[in-house]
Amino acid sequence: MAYTTIDDPSAYFQTTLYTGNGGTQSITNTGNSDLQPDWIWIKERNGTSDSAITDSVRGNTKIFTSNDKAAEGTSSDYITAFNSDGFSTGQNNQINESNKTHAAWQWKETADAGFSINTKNLAEYG
């Protein structure tokens, strides 16, 4: 496997910490490069809410969690937009509860960094 040198990792991955406001808000990344995320994984840091994962391939209204075996759900109040340097949240308490702190890990889908989003169900692999 050939490896690529990545001069600026923030062009492909960024972690952003933020505090929920209970309404809607735009979360802006602070890395060296602007990053419009394709995959976002959010976890509350000072509470017990489930994580929330969404991606640009399925669309911002498709949400699933890493700690639950339930299938993906559909909701318009989690992530409302993938922005040019971050994302916007809806009013959902799982990712934007007032005064709760959150971590948002964000990846850019790109062959340069070796990250791609697959939409196949594991059962489809046989």
Summary of the structure (lengths in Angstrom):
residues: 126
radius of gyration: 14.9
end to end distance: 25.4
largest distance: 45.7
contacts: 340
relative contact order: 0.30
helix: 9%
strand: 37%
